[in-house]
Amino acid sequence: MNIIYFDCQAGISGDMTVAALLDLGVPLEYLRAELAKLGLPDGSCELSTCRTERQHMPALKFDVAVHDHHTHRHYSGIDALIAGSGLSGPVREKARRIFRRLAEAEARVHGVAVDQVHFHEVGAVDSIVDIVATAICLEYLQVERIYASALPLGSGFVDCAHGRLPVPAPAVADLLQGVPLHGECGPGERVTPTGAAILTALTSKFGQQPAMLLERVGSGAGGRDFPDCPNILRAFLGQSTTGCERSDDVIVAESNIDDSTPEILGYAMERLLEAGALDVFFTPIQMKKGRPGVTLSLLCRPAQLDELAALLLRETSAIGVRHYRAERIVLERRIVERATELGNVRFKQIIGSSGEILRASPEYEDCRRIALETGIPCREVMERLSGEGVSEP
């Protein structure tokens, strides 16, 4: 599995991210050709790279010369631009996810609806290019999982369209909730809104570098020189050495409920799973005055928390949701279809750390369908199919 680790000790921005990925071997001409599919006005921007140094460390600098100065854009317009482009599906999905993260942060900071968010610096052509270019480069490098170090907090002030703001800027501070930070840096803006959105939308885990077989290192230079450290983002590209076993971070969100009916709770579980929760489950508990109740727990990605918490509060009688970050180790799962004596059946295979099939089970919906069609008890269908999904086709 191709993985990438961003060493963000000096910070991260959109242009630093693109530069580091280009330095890993993405051809600039390929990037230009793919960005043309975005449908920006002809001549709106020009891309260039150059070799430079930061405190005697070599790095690649990526620049976007903007000729279209319509810098005020709505989130909905940017999202429609990317969704309607000729870019590949995975590239569109990643870019839209990054902008969605950014729009949600700006909406919370300014107290407006997401679709009403105006982007200023972030909505400018160069930042649109940075975000879409990041998604293009990750696809070219076939990166399947992203990791990142702790991020520098920075200090001081930054001038922007909203005036003079403290560092980290309000949107950056919102985006970095739940992300490990460090203060081992001097003053200055070290993490930009674009850089924060890219990482928090795409990163599986923050912290130490994962076990990997290192293949290449890319270095992207920031626009400023800082006296305390080289202003460089390093990207380590390689193969995961943990096989199919992987570790990632999830959010556990919980609420104690004692005044909802079983039907309402069941419906809430269905809605949460449909909305993308990784898992939803109930735990019996004893509440005040001896009342029986349940803890509704859900697992989700950090970027999903706000949406799923709002859905939980809307669909149940809960009046609050507590949440915390948890680390998990999981085995790879895949769905395969096999021809069996009872017809075509899908099996869920569990893959071990060396790539071997540990076990497989037939999908319940297929067993149920066969039972209804043949009159064979569902229990017997599952017993007859057990073991058939373990072998390779």
Steps between C-alpha positions, in 0.01 A plus 500: 500500500643839398506736795631852552617673816509880518768635732340833599748616764533837321132516404290441190326701230334412172795597281746315727287186470489515121873572482587201721280271288649630175846439648400136546482464124169638371578669164399866489364455146274222623371727775435780247307263272285368785429847640378606156208261559388720789356747251652821636497792251782484246804686619369538854821365651846377416691229687874492555759330721856583595774355716580698813640464852373564849784527751727315254252215457398446134130493415258556213293820490158493330342826382168594345496831312135610505364710213134460598444721804135408573601395849160502673323169445224309674564148622209373290661642185835339573335166579300514175815587304682192629197268480435595136861473388659231285725384782489139616250398765756448780661837429164678505401324823822594682495862384133543592560342840782747571290801401207368701720483811614854436148631440368338818779661703438843347126461558551423868743791542272755332166358614352445154370204300758301306355596161521867595874490570705748297858399435755774468865388498392136508253554217759661277616309194837411651341327799249314283798384295692395814216283627411338169868455413554318830224254412643454147851431631379251761320305228806505273716363784231241580500599867252288695553636850633828643671559834633824647710625791383735772457857376665821623256742660678820400437840657466868421261649247414462132341757268212377286174613341330504842769725648778411741443161659688309770702194403369238461218668308148417630422260213835322550439469874158349427644252250778390736271388781601148595834525313827473700688832505844609616643837601860436393509784252529876493237759404325510167223319315616140472174329398274664241127430461567309179771287661283428804204403282709265285639314800184478709294385200740231378729388784433163663724558801713775653812429702808287446604378157343158427703190423584523131751402232617845389526555125522877444506829690354823362570845644271797445618852587280760666494858386685641803824432683462443873801542728412209730477219239509434125156586362462169318227235486645153446292218351619143555357256244527124541337166557330409825685218677207408723338289229123519497483587868470874546449758770291811475323758713123510546258705704279328760182702558256397774174607658304355794127468423214385723189650336501371140307197380681200350349585162643854508841371603496239225407763244780727626749215458389448139532870421846528659631200306352633177673835567840330516558400863757220520299326773203565728412298811302512825611419855244446781559736796333603826419871524372737769217381725558144386375562148629253237657663199753446222822659387485561127858484369626566150840485331588743223781684327593835659360690201159331547448594865298820461260352245439176691469670840237735356315201353509315835358802683232546235381139485503414873403667828868549591593852612878463476777297341843436651784398274866405512770382262600133506761296319414163349680218323298335225543223247417553135155387389386440146185376330535229233235317301516122459300250293361240744258207488230748608589762242719810505571614856702790638747422778674734743866401524728600789862544388795436731817708536681283242219523246348159579125443531432436868128435473199575287126511557211518255311827487177476696287668232608238244426217745160652575420529128596136437295384799190682372548373143568133589314448825821380667533636857733798510705330770560202272591726206767669709636166624522357145682809375746522787859452384430559131620861510845420644660353187623711212291478179 
